[in-house]
Amino acid sequence: MTRLTLTTSAAFSILIGFGATASAETFTGKISDAMCGKTHDTMTEHGAKMSDKQCTVACVDHGSTYVFVTGDKILKVSNQNFADLKQFAGDTVTLTGDVKGDTVTVTKIAKAK
């Protein structure tokens, strides 16, 4: 009886663990920065408007963090050291990651088609 109880408890624990695991979702949107969010319209350098990429990289270099903008949502990026963030800064991308609340943990980024 004790063995059956332990086996049942172990199986139940495994099932609960799988249920708590976030599944990856895929979105299309832009890699931006927390300071500018959805738009980089007001950013200029020496009187000339910066591109979205230039603005995002400059803001992050000066202490802001990467965010992902999809539709009206702005998601914080939990793994700021993800290698492709800087490469695709300011670009429209297809992003795959685990979303929890207002934060995404990025697992893959590719140029949007």
C-alpha beads as a LAMMPS data file, in Angstrom:
LAMMPS data file: protein, C-alpha beads

113 atoms
112 bonds

1 atom types
1 bond types

-500.0 500.0 xlo xhi
-500.0 500.0 ylo yhi
-500.0 500.0 zlo zhi

Masses

1 110.0

Atoms # bond

1 1 1 0.000 0.000 0.000
2 1 1 2.848 2.388 0.844
3 1 1 4.490 1.645 -2.498
4 1 1 1.232 2.424 -4.361
5 1 1 0.862 5.713 -2.463
6 1 1 4.435 6.755 -3.280
7 1 1 4.006 5.852 -6.952
8 1 1 0.725 7.766 -7.165
9 1 1 2.270 10.773 -5.418
10 1 1 5.245 10.777 -7.786
11 1 1 3.012 10.555 -10.868
12 1 1 0.785 13.363 -9.570
13 1 1 3.840 15.567 -8.902
14 1 1 5.091 15.037 -12.449
15 1 1 1.694 15.968 -13.908
16 1 1 1.524 19.140 -11.817
17 1 1 5.035 20.064 -12.966
18 1 1 4.042 19.739 -16.624
19 1 1 0.958 21.866 -16.078
20 1 1 3.002 24.688 -14.568
21 1 1 5.418 24.823 -17.490
22 1 1 4.828 27.766 -19.827
23 1 1 4.624 26.874 -23.472
24 1 1 6.390 28.903 -26.133
25 1 1 4.315 31.328 -28.161
26 1 1 5.238 33.041 -31.435
27 1 1 4.484 36.707 -32.170
28 1 1 5.300 39.280 -34.824
29 1 1 6.356 42.712 -33.616
30 1 1 9.315 45.025 -33.019
31 1 1 12.320 44.878 -30.747
32 1 1 12.344 48.265 -29.010
33 1 1 13.519 49.763 -25.739
34 1 1 11.664 50.568 -22.520
35 1 1 12.395 54.285 -22.757
36 1 1 10.770 54.757 -26.193
37 1 1 8.295 51.868 -26.204
38 1 1 6.098 51.867 -29.316
39 1 1 7.607 54.841 -31.133
40 1 1 10.993 56.442 -31.720
41 1 1 9.554 59.529 -33.447
42 1 1 11.096 62.122 -31.138
43 1 1 14.644 60.778 -31.116
44 1 1 17.221 62.831 -32.997
45 1 1 20.981 62.980 -33.029
46 1 1 22.691 66.205 -34.081
47 1 1 19.393 67.451 -35.547
48 1 1 18.760 64.359 -37.703
49 1 1 16.116 61.738 -36.934
50 1 1 17.570 58.430 -35.826
51 1 1 16.367 55.146 -37.308
52 1 1 14.451 52.795 -34.998
53 1 1 17.543 50.559 -34.866
54 1 1 19.909 53.432 -34.004
55 1 1 17.521 54.726 -31.348
56 1 1 16.965 51.334 -29.710
57 1 1 20.685 50.544 -29.582
58 1 1 21.513 54.039 -28.231
59 1 1 18.838 53.858 -25.524
60 1 1 19.927 50.384 -24.394
61 1 1 23.580 51.466 -24.418
62 1 1 22.542 54.338 -22.109
63 1 1 20.732 52.155 -19.560
64 1 1 17.317 51.319 -21.012
65 1 1 16.237 47.703 -21.511
66 1 1 14.915 45.799 -24.528
67 1 1 11.164 45.322 -24.872
68 1 1 9.036 43.571 -27.471
69 1 1 6.150 45.521 -28.999
70 1 1 3.344 43.483 -30.542
71 1 1 0.118 45.259 -31.394
72 1 1 -0.814 47.413 -28.389
73 1 1 1.229 45.294 -25.961
74 1 1 4.699 46.090 -24.711
75 1 1 6.365 43.028 -23.189
76 1 1 9.458 43.287 -21.000
77 1 1 12.262 40.941 -22.073
78 1 1 13.492 38.890 -19.120
79 1 1 16.669 37.614 -20.763
80 1 1 18.312 40.905 -21.783
81 1 1 21.525 39.080 -22.741
82 1 1 19.815 37.051 -25.500
83 1 1 22.317 37.213 -28.383
84 1 1 19.968 38.296 -31.197
85 1 1 18.355 41.270 -29.402
86 1 1 20.988 43.786 -30.497
87 1 1 21.156 42.349 -34.022
88 1 1 17.388 42.828 -34.515
89 1 1 16.993 46.022 -32.442
90 1 1 14.400 48.284 -34.077
91 1 1 13.418 45.610 -36.612
92 1 1 10.110 43.858 -37.184
93 1 1 10.677 40.248 -36.175
94 1 1 9.033 36.953 -35.435
95 1 1 9.773 36.217 -31.793
96 1 1 9.235 32.940 -29.976
97 1 1 9.226 32.842 -26.206
98 1 1 7.472 32.054 -22.962
99 1 1 5.116 34.790 -21.771
100 1 1 4.265 35.256 -18.124
101 1 1 2.210 38.363 -17.376
102 1 1 3.886 41.340 -19.063
103 1 1 7.244 39.600 -19.554
104 1 1 8.606 37.339 -22.286
105 1 1 11.603 35.026 -22.060
106 1 1 12.932 34.932 -25.620
107 1 1 13.911 31.592 -27.132
108 1 1 14.173 32.580 -30.810
109 1 1 14.151 35.720 -32.977
110 1 1 14.023 35.835 -36.779
111 1 1 13.500 38.616 -39.307
112 1 1 9.763 38.848 -40.102
113 1 1 8.787 37.768 -43.592

Bonds

1 1 1 2
2 1 2 3
3 1 3 4
4 1 4 5
5 1 5 6
6 1 6 7
7 1 7 8
8 1 8 9
9 1 9 10
10 1 10 11
11 1 11 12
12 1 12 13
13 1 13 14
14 1 14 15
15 1 15 16
16 1 16 17
17 1 17 18
18 1 18 19
19 1 19 20
20 1 20 21
21 1 21 22
22 1 22 23
23 1 23 24
24 1 24 25
25 1 25 26
26 1 26 27
27 1 27 28
28 1 28 29
29 1 29 30
30 1 30 31
31 1 31 32
32 1 32 33
33 1 33 34
34 1 34 35
35 1 35 36
36 1 36 37
37 1 37 38
38 1 38 39
39 1 39 40
40 1 40 41
41 1 41 42
42 1 42 43
43 1 43 44
44 1 44 45
45 1 45 46
46 1 46 47
47 1 47 48
48 1 48 49
49 1 49 50
50 1 50 51
51 1 51 52
52 1 52 53
53 1 53 54
54 1 54 55
55 1 55 56
56 1 56 57
57 1 57 58
58 1 58 59
59 1 59 60
60 1 60 61
61 1 61 62
62 1 62 63
63 1 63 64
64 1 64 65
65 1 65 66
66 1 66 67
67 1 67 68
68 1 68 69
69 1 69 70
70 1 70 71
71 1 71 72
72 1 72 73
73 1 73 74
74 1 74 75
75 1 75 76
76 1 76 77
77 1 77 78
78 1 78 79
79 1 79 80
80 1 80 81
81 1 81 82
82 1 82 83
83 1 83 84
84 1 84 85
85 1 85 86
86 1 86 87
87 1 87 88
88 1 88 89
89 1 89 90
90 1 90 91
91 1 91 92
92 1 92 93
93 1 93 94
94 1 94 95
95 1 95 96
96 1 96 97
97 1 97 98
98 1 98 99
99 1 99 100
100 1 100 101
101 1 101 102
102 1 102 103
103 1 103 104
104 1 104 105
105 1 105 106
106 1 106 107
107 1 107 108
108 1 108 109
109 1 109 110
110 1 110 111
111 1 111 112
112 1 112 113
